[in-house]
Amino acid sequence: MINLAILLLLVVGIVLATARWKISPFLALMGAAVLGAFLYRMPLAEIVPTITESFGGTLGNIGLVILFGTMIGVILERSGAAIAMAEGLIKILGTRFPNLTMSLIGYIVSIPVFCDSGYVILNSLRKAITVRTGVSALATSIALMTGLYATHTLVPPTPGPLAAAENIGVTNNLGMIIAIGLPVAAVAAVAGLIFASLHSRKEFTPLPAETETDISGQSYEELRASYGRLPNGFLAFFPILLPLVLICVGSVVKLPSQPIGDGTLFDVVAFVGTPVIALALGLLSSVMLLRGHGKLARFNEQIYDSVRLAGPILLITGAGAAFGGVLAASPLTDFLSDNLSGLGLGLAVPFLIAAALKTAQGSSTVAIVSTSAMLAPMLGTLGLDSTEGMVLAVLAIGAGAMVVSHANDSYFWVVSQLSRIPVATAYRTLTLATAIEGLAAFVTIWVISLFLL
C-alpha cells in the first residue's frame, strides 16, 4: 500500500502546487519526478539519467510536431483563415441552425488552434449569428464552447493528445488516433449541441462589459475588417486538412496487409505521412494565407510568437514524461500489476484519473500529460497494451480531461466573460455541458472498445 500512498501524495502535491499555489506545472511535475524518485528509493545513480532520458526522449519524438502544429494554429489565427473557414461553413449551413453552425465551426477550428484562442477569434461571429437569428446567446456560447473543446482534447495535432500518445507509446499510430478521435469528438460535440439547444430560448442578464474597448463589444464587421482581405476558403482549410490526410494515409499504408506494397511508392507515402513531415508540409502550405507587403516579416513574427507559445507546452510535456519515467522505474509498476489485474476497470482508469486531475487543477493539457505519464506502467495490467488498447487509452484520457471546466480553468473564464455570462449561470450551463460532453465521449470510446479489444 505504501507505493500507492506515495503516488497519491505526488498527485495531491501536483494539484496543490498548480491550482492553489499557482506554481508552474513544469516545476510541479519536475518536482514530483525528483521527489518520487527519492520516495520510491531509486538508486541515486539512476535518478538523473531516468529523468533526463525520459524528458529528452519525449521532446525528441514529438517536440517538432507540437511546434509545427502551434505554428499552423498561429498563422490561421493571425491571417484571418479561422474567420474564412467560419464564413465558408455559414455559406453551406446558412443561419437556420445557429447552434449547429457554431458547434461545427468550433469542432474544425480547434484541431490546430487552442480552444481559448478559438473562442476569442470566433466570439464576434457568434454574436453576429445570435443577433441575426434571435436565438439565445447562452445557447450559441455553449455550442461554440463544446465544439471547440471536443477536438481540443481528442484530436492531434493538438498538444495534449500528442503528448499522451508519446507517453503511452503509440505515436506511430497517430493516424488511428485521428481516425477514431474525429468521430468520438463528433459525438461529444453533438452531446454539447443537444444541451445547447435546450437553452435556445433561455435568456439571462448579461454582465456589463468591463471597459469600453472590451473585445466582447467588437462587432463582427469590425473584426472581419481588421484582417483586411480574407484568405480563400479552400486555402484556409488546406493547412489543417493536408497533415490530417497525410498522417491517416501514412498509417493505412503501414497496415500488415500492405495495401500499396513495399516499394518506392510505399517509402514516399510513409515518409510524407510521418507526423513531423506532414505538419511541416501543412506549415509550408499555410504561407499561402499571408497576403500583401511585408509577408516575410509577418511570417517571421508569427513564427517567433509560435515558439513563445509552444515553449511552456513543450516543457510541461517533457516534465510529464520525466514523472512517468520515474513511476515506470519504481516498484509501483509491480504493485499495480498485482492489485489491478483482476478488477476489470480497463478504460475507466484513464478516464477517471484524467477527470479527477482536470477538475482539481483546471488545465486539460496538464491533466492529459500527467495522466498518460502515470498510466504508462499500468497498460498491461489494465489490458490496454495492444495498439488498439493504447489508442483508446489516449482517447479515454482526452475524454476525462473535459470533465469538468469550472473556476480553476482559464477556458471557463474566457467563455463566460466574453459571452458576459454570470458565474452562477456559467456553472449551471458551461460546467454541466463539459461534464455531459466528456461522459458522452467516454461512453462512445467504451462502445468502440467492445469491437476492438
C-alpha positions as CSV (number, residue, x, y, z in Angstrom):
1,M,0.0,0.0,0.0
2,I,2.9,2.4,0.6
3,N,3.6,2.5,-3.1
4,L,0.0,3.6,-3.9
5,A,0.2,6.1,-1.0
6,I,3.3,7.7,-2.5
7,L,1.6,8.0,-5.8
8,L,-1.5,9.7,-4.2
9,L,0.8,12.0,-2.3
10,L,2.6,13.1,-5.5
11,V,-0.7,13.7,-7.3
12,V,-2.1,15.8,-4.5
13,G,1.2,17.7,-4.5
14,I,0.9,18.4,-8.2
15,V,-2.7,19.6,-7.8
16,L,-1.9,21.9,-4.8
17,A,1.2,23.3,-6.4
18,T,-0.6,24.2,-9.7
19,A,-4.1,25.0,-8.5
20,R,-3.7,26.6,-5.1
21,W,-0.1,27.9,-5.1
22,K,-0.1,28.8,-8.8
23,I,3.3,27.2,-9.3
24,S,4.2,26.4,-12.9
25,P,3.1,23.0,-14.0
26,F,6.6,22.4,-15.4
27,L,8.1,22.9,-12.0
28,A,5.4,20.9,-10.2
29,L,5.9,17.9,-12.5
30,M,9.7,18.0,-12.3
31,G,9.5,18.4,-8.5
32,A,7.1,15.4,-8.4
33,A,9.6,13.4,-10.5
34,V,12.5,14.1,-8.3
35,L,10.6,13.6,-5.0
36,G,9.0,10.4,-6.4
37,A,12.5,9.0,-7.2
38,F,13.6,9.5,-3.6
39,L,10.4,8.3,-2.1
40,Y,10.5,5.1,-4.2
41,R,14.1,4.7,-3.2
42,M,15.6,4.6,-6.7
43,P,19.4,4.3,-6.7
44,L,21.0,7.7,-6.7
45,A,23.0,6.9,-9.8
46,E,19.8,6.2,-11.8
47,I,17.7,9.2,-10.8
48,V,19.2,11.9,-13.1
49,P,19.5,9.5,-16.2
50,T,15.9,8.4,-15.8
51,I,14.6,11.9,-15.6
52,T,16.8,13.4,-18.4
53,E,16.3,10.4,-20.8
54,S,12.5,10.5,-20.4
55,F,12.4,14.2,-20.8
56,G,14.7,14.4,-23.8
57,G,13.3,11.3,-25.5
58,T,9.8,12.6,-25.4
59,L,10.7,16.1,-26.8
60,G,12.9,14.4,-29.4
61,N,10.0,12.4,-30.6
62,I,7.1,15.0,-30.6
63,G,8.7,18.3,-29.9
64,L,8.8,19.3,-33.6
65,V,5.3,18.0,-34.1
66,I,3.9,20.2,-31.3
67,L,6.0,23.2,-32.6
68,F,4.8,22.9,-36.2
69,G,1.2,22.4,-35.1
70,T,1.4,25.5,-32.9
71,M,2.8,27.5,-35.8
72,I,0.0,26.4,-38.1
73,G,-2.5,27.5,-35.5
74,V,-1.0,30.9,-35.0
75,I,-0.9,31.6,-38.8
76,L,-4.5,30.5,-39.1
77,E,-5.5,32.8,-36.3
78,R,-3.5,35.9,-37.4
79,S,-4.2,35.6,-41.1
80,G,-8.0,35.6,-40.7
81,A,-8.2,32.0,-42.0
82,A,-10.3,31.0,-39.0
83,I,-12.8,33.6,-39.9
84,A,-12.7,32.5,-43.6
85,M,-13.4,28.9,-42.5
86,A,-16.3,30.0,-40.4
87,E,-17.8,32.1,-43.3
88,G,-17.3,29.1,-45.6
89,L,-19.3,26.9,-43.3
90,I,-22.0,29.6,-42.9
91,K,-22.5,29.7,-46.7
92,I,-23.1,26.0,-46.6
93,L,-25.2,25.7,-43.5
94,G,-26.8,29.2,-43.6
95,T,-28.2,30.7,-40.3
96,R,-31.2,28.5,-39.9
97,F,-29.4,26.3,-37.4
98,P,-27.2,28.7,-35.4
99,N,-26.2,26.3,-32.7
100,L,-25.2,23.6,-35.2
101,T,-23.2,26.2,-37.2
102,M,-21.3,27.3,-34.1
103,S,-20.6,23.8,-32.9
104,L,-19.3,22.7,-36.3
105,I,-17.1,25.8,-36.7
106,G,-15.6,25.2,-33.3
107,Y,-15.1,21.5,-34.0
108,I,-13.0,22.3,-37.1
109,V,-11.1,25.4,-35.9
110,S,-9.9,23.8,-32.6
111,I,-8.0,21.0,-34.4
112,P,-4.9,23.3,-34.8
113,V,-6.0,26.3,-32.8
114,F,-6.2,26.3,-28.9
115,C,-9.8,26.4,-27.8
116,D,-9.2,29.5,-25.7
117,S,-7.8,31.4,-28.8
118,G,-10.5,29.9,-31.0
119,Y,-13.3,31.3,-28.8
120,V,-11.7,34.7,-28.7
121,I,-11.5,34.7,-32.5
122,L,-15.0,33.4,-33.1
123,N,-16.9,35.3,-30.4
124,S,-17.8,38.2,-32.6
125,L,-19.0,35.8,-35.3
126,R,-21.1,34.0,-32.6
127,K,-22.6,37.4,-31.5
128,A,-23.5,38.3,-35.1
129,I,-25.2,34.9,-35.7
130,T,-27.0,35.2,-32.4
131,V,-28.4,38.7,-33.2
132,R,-29.3,37.6,-36.8
133,T,-31.3,34.5,-35.7
134,G,-32.8,35.6,-32.4
135,V,-31.5,32.5,-30.6
136,S,-30.3,32.9,-27.0
137,A,-26.7,33.9,-26.6
138,L,-26.4,31.3,-23.9
139,A,-27.2,28.5,-26.5
140,T,-24.6,29.7,-29.1
141,S,-22.0,30.2,-26.3
142,I,-22.4,26.6,-25.1
143,A,-22.4,25.3,-28.7
144,L,-19.2,27.1,-29.7
145,M,-17.5,26.2,-26.4
146,T,-18.3,22.5,-26.6
147,G,-17.5,22.3,-30.3
148,L,-14.1,23.8,-29.7
149,Y,-13.5,21.6,-26.6
150,A,-14.2,18.3,-28.4
151,T,-11.3,18.3,-30.8
152,H,-9.0,20.2,-28.4
153,T,-8.7,17.2,-26.1
154,L,-9.2,14.3,-28.6
155,V,-7.7,15.0,-32.0
156,P,-4.0,15.5,-32.8
157,P,-2.1,17.7,-33.6
158,T,-3.4,19.4,-30.5
159,P,-0.5,19.1,-28.0
160,G,-2.5,17.3,-25.3
161,P,-3.4,14.2,-27.3
162,L,0.1,14.2,-28.9
163,A,1.8,14.2,-25.5
164,A,-0.5,11.4,-24.4
165,A,0.3,9.3,-27.5
166,E,4.1,9.7,-26.8
167,N,3.9,8.9,-23.1
168,I,1.8,5.8,-23.8
169,G,4.0,4.8,-26.7
170,V,1.6,4.9,-29.7
171,T,2.9,7.9,-31.7
172,N,3.5,5.6,-34.7
173,N,-0.3,5.2,-34.9
174,L,-1.4,8.8,-34.8
175,G,-3.5,8.1,-37.9
176,M,-5.6,5.7,-35.9
177,I,-6.0,8.2,-33.1
178,I,-7.2,10.8,-35.6
179,A,-9.4,8.3,-37.4
180,I,-11.1,7.2,-34.2
181,G,-10.8,10.6,-32.4
182,L,-12.7,12.6,-35.0
183,P,-15.9,10.6,-34.7
184,V,-15.6,10.4,-30.9
185,A,-15.1,14.1,-30.8
186,A,-18.2,14.5,-33.1
187,V,-20.3,12.5,-30.7
188,A,-19.1,14.7,-27.8
189,A,-19.8,17.9,-29.8
190,V,-23.3,16.6,-30.7
191,A,-23.9,16.0,-27.0
192,G,-22.9,19.6,-26.3
193,L,-25.0,20.8,-29.2
194,I,-28.1,19.0,-27.8
195,F,-27.5,20.5,-24.4
196,A,-27.0,24.0,-26.0
197,S,-30.3,23.6,-28.0
198,L,-32.2,23.1,-24.7
199,H,-31.2,26.7,-23.9
200,S,-32.1,28.2,-27.3
201,R,-34.9,30.3,-25.8
202,K,-33.5,30.8,-22.3
203,E,-32.4,34.4,-21.6
204,F,-30.1,35.7,-18.9
205,T,-29.0,39.1,-17.6
206,P,-25.6,39.6,-19.2
207,L,-22.6,41.0,-17.3
208,P,-21.6,44.6,-18.2
209,A,-18.6,45.0,-20.5
210,E,-15.5,45.7,-18.3
211,T,-14.3,48.5,-20.5
212,E,-15.5,50.5,-23.5
213,T,-12.9,48.7,-25.6
214,D,-13.7,45.3,-24.3
215,I,-13.2,42.7,-27.1
216,S,-16.7,41.3,-26.5
217,G,-18.0,44.7,-27.7
218,Q,-16.3,44.4,-31.0
219,S,-18.8,43.9,-33.9
220,Y,-18.3,41.1,-36.4
221,E,-17.9,43.6,-39.2
222,E,-15.1,45.4,-37.2
223,L,-13.3,42.1,-36.5
224,R,-13.6,41.0,-40.2
225,A,-12.3,44.3,-41.4
226,S,-9.3,44.2,-39.1
227,Y,-8.0,41.2,-41.1
228,G,-8.3,43.0,-44.5
229,R,-9.0,40.7,-47.3
230,L,-9.7,37.2,-46.0
231,P,-7.9,34.2,-47.5
232,N,-9.7,31.9,-50.0
233,G,-11.9,29.4,-48.2
234,F,-10.2,26.4,-49.7
235,L,-6.7,27.8,-48.8
236,A,-8.0,28.4,-45.2
237,F,-8.9,24.8,-44.7
238,F,-5.9,23.3,-46.5
239,P,-3.2,23.6,-43.8
240,I,-5.5,21.6,-41.5
241,L,-6.7,19.0,-43.9
242,L,-3.3,18.3,-45.6
243,P,-1.5,17.0,-42.5
244,L,-4.5,15.1,-41.2
245,V,-5.0,13.3,-44.5
246,L,-1.2,12.6,-44.9
247,I,-1.0,11.1,-41.4
248,C,-4.1,8.9,-41.9
249,V,-2.9,7.7,-45.3
250,G,0.6,7.1,-43.9
251,S,-0.9,4.9,-41.2
252,V,-3.1,3.0,-43.7
253,V,-0.2,2.0,-45.9
254,K,1.7,0.7,-42.9
255,L,-1.0,-1.9,-42.1
256,P,0.1,-5.5,-42.2
257,S,-1.9,-6.1,-45.3
258,Q,0.4,-3.6,-47.1
259,P,-2.3,-2.1,-49.4
260,I,0.2,-0.5,-51.8
261,G,3.1,-2.9,-51.3
262,D,6.5,-2.1,-50.0
263,G,8.2,-0.4,-53.0
264,T,9.2,3.2,-53.7
265,L,5.6,4.4,-53.5
266,F,5.3,3.0,-50.0
267,D,8.5,4.7,-48.9
268,V,7.3,8.1,-50.2
269,V,3.8,7.8,-48.8
270,A,5.1,6.6,-45.4
271,F,7.7,9.4,-45.3
272,V,5.2,12.2,-46.0
273,G,2.7,10.6,-43.6
274,T,5.2,10.9,-40.8
275,P,3.6,13.4,-38.4
276,V,6.6,15.8,-38.4
277,I,6.8,15.8,-42.2
278,A,3.0,16.1,-42.6
279,L,2.8,19.1,-40.3
280,A,5.9,20.7,-41.8
281,L,4.1,20.5,-45.2
282,G,1.0,21.9,-43.6
283,L,3.1,24.8,-42.3
284,L,4.5,25.4,-45.7
285,S,1.1,25.5,-47.2
286,S,-0.1,28.0,-44.6
287,V,2.3,30.5,-46.0
288,M,-0.2,30.9,-48.9
289,L,-2.5,32.5,-46.4
290,L,-0.2,35.6,-45.9
291,R,-1.1,38.5,-48.2
292,G,0.2,42.0,-49.0
293,H,3.5,43.6,-48.5
294,G,5.9,42.5,-45.7
295,K,4.8,38.9,-45.8
296,L,8.3,37.6,-44.8
297,A,8.4,40.0,-41.8
298,R,4.9,38.9,-40.7
299,F,5.7,35.3,-41.2
300,N,8.9,35.6,-39.0
301,E,6.9,37.5,-36.4
302,Q,4.2,34.8,-36.2
303,I,6.8,32.0,-36.1
304,Y,8.5,33.8,-33.2
305,D,5.2,34.1,-31.4
306,S,4.6,30.4,-32.0
307,V,7.8,29.5,-30.4
308,R,6.9,31.5,-27.3
309,L,3.5,29.9,-27.2
310,A,4.8,26.4,-27.7
311,G,7.7,26.7,-25.2
312,P,5.6,26.2,-22.0
313,I,3.7,23.3,-23.6
314,L,7.0,21.6,-24.6
315,L,8.4,22.0,-21.1
316,I,5.2,20.6,-19.5
317,T,5.2,17.7,-21.9
318,G,8.8,16.8,-21.1
319,A,8.3,17.2,-17.4
320,G,5.3,14.9,-17.5
321,A,7.4,12.3,-19.4
322,A,10.1,12.6,-16.7
323,F,7.5,12.0,-14.0
324,G,6.2,9.0,-15.9
325,G,9.7,7.6,-16.4
326,V,10.2,7.7,-12.6
327,L,6.9,5.9,-12.0
328,A,7.8,3.3,-14.6
329,A,11.1,2.6,-13.0
330,S,9.6,2.4,-9.5
331,P,8.1,-0.6,-7.6
332,L,4.7,1.0,-8.3
333,T,4.5,-1.0,-11.6
334,D,4.7,-4.4,-9.9
335,F,2.2,-3.2,-7.2
336,L,-0.4,-2.1,-9.8
337,S,0.1,-5.3,-11.8
338,D,-0.6,-7.4,-8.7
339,N,-3.6,-5.5,-7.5
340,L,-5.4,-4.1,-10.5
341,S,-5.4,-7.0,-12.9
342,G,-8.5,-8.7,-11.5
343,L,-10.7,-5.6,-11.2
344,G,-11.6,-5.3,-14.9
345,L,-11.6,-1.5,-14.8
346,G,-10.0,-1.1,-18.2
347,L,-10.6,2.2,-19.9
348,A,-12.4,3.6,-16.8
349,V,-9.0,4.1,-15.1
350,P,-7.5,6.6,-17.5
351,F,-10.9,8.4,-17.8
352,L,-11.3,8.7,-14.0
353,I,-7.7,9.8,-13.3
354,A,-7.8,12.5,-16.0
355,A,-11.2,13.7,-14.9
356,A,-10.0,13.9,-11.3
357,L,-6.9,15.9,-12.3
358,K,-8.8,18.1,-14.7
359,T,-11.4,19.0,-12.1
360,A,-8.9,19.5,-9.4
361,Q,-6.3,21.7,-11.2
362,G,-8.1,23.1,-14.2
363,S,-5.8,22.6,-17.2
364,S,-6.8,19.9,-19.7
365,T,-3.2,19.7,-21.1
366,V,-1.7,19.2,-17.6
367,A,-4.4,16.5,-16.9
368,I,-3.7,14.7,-20.1
369,V,0.1,14.8,-19.7
370,S,0.1,13.8,-16.1
371,T,-2.5,11.0,-16.6
372,S,-0.7,9.5,-19.5
373,A,2.6,9.6,-17.6
374,M,1.0,7.7,-14.7
375,L,-0.9,5.3,-16.9
376,A,2.0,4.0,-19.0
377,P,3.2,1.5,-16.4
378,M,-0.4,0.2,-15.9
379,L,-1.3,-0.6,-19.6
380,G,-0.6,-4.3,-19.4
381,T,-2.4,-4.7,-16.1
382,L,-5.5,-2.9,-17.5
383,G,-5.4,-5.0,-20.7
384,L,-4.6,-1.9,-22.8
385,D,-1.1,-2.9,-24.0
386,S,-2.3,-3.7,-27.6
387,T,-2.2,-1.0,-30.3
388,E,-5.9,-0.6,-30.2
389,G,-5.9,-0.5,-26.4
390,M,-3.3,2.2,-26.3
391,V,-5.1,4.3,-28.9
392,L,-8.4,4.0,-26.9
393,A,-6.5,4.8,-23.7
394,V,-5.3,8.1,-25.2
395,L,-8.8,9.0,-26.2
396,A,-10.2,8.0,-22.7
397,I,-7.7,10.4,-21.2
398,G,-8.8,13.1,-23.5
399,A,-12.5,12.5,-22.6
400,G,-11.6,12.7,-18.9
401,A,-9.8,15.9,-19.5
402,M,-13.1,17.6,-20.4
403,V,-14.7,16.8,-17.0
404,V,-15.2,19.5,-15.8
405,S,-14.4,23.1,-16.7
406,H,-15.1,25.4,-13.8
407,A,-13.5,28.4,-11.9
408,N,-9.9,27.0,-12.0
409,D,-9.9,26.6,-15.8
410,S,-8.9,29.6,-17.9
411,Y,-11.3,28.4,-20.7
412,F,-14.2,28.7,-18.3
413,W,-13.4,32.4,-17.8
414,V,-12.7,33.1,-21.5
415,V,-16.1,31.8,-22.4
416,S,-18.1,33.3,-19.6
417,Q,-16.5,36.7,-19.7
418,L,-16.5,37.1,-23.5
419,S,-20.1,35.9,-23.6
420,R,-20.8,38.0,-20.5
421,I,-22.5,35.1,-18.7
422,P,-22.8,35.5,-14.9
423,V,-20.7,33.0,-12.9
424,A,-23.7,31.3,-11.3
425,T,-25.3,30.8,-14.7
426,A,-22.0,29.6,-16.2
427,Y,-21.7,26.9,-13.5
428,R,-25.2,25.6,-14.3
429,T,-24.6,25.6,-18.1
430,L,-21.0,25.7,-19.2
431,T,-19.7,23.4,-16.4
432,L,-22.5,21.0,-16.8
433,A,-22.0,21.0,-20.6
434,T,-18.4,19.9,-20.3
435,A,-19.4,17.1,-17.9
436,I,-22.0,15.8,-20.4
437,E,-19.6,16.1,-23.3
438,G,-16.8,14.2,-21.5
439,L,-19.2,11.4,-20.4
440,A,-20.6,11.1,-24.0
441,A,-17.1,10.8,-25.4
442,F,-16.1,8.1,-22.8
443,V,-19.3,6.1,-23.5
444,T,-18.5,6.2,-27.2
445,I,-14.9,5.1,-26.6
446,W,-16.2,2.2,-24.4
447,V,-18.6,1.1,-27.1
448,I,-15.8,1.1,-29.7
449,S,-13.7,-0.9,-27.3
450,L,-16.3,-3.7,-27.4
451,F,-15.4,-4.2,-31.1
452,L,-11.6,-3.5,-31.0
453,L,-10.5,-5.1,-27.7
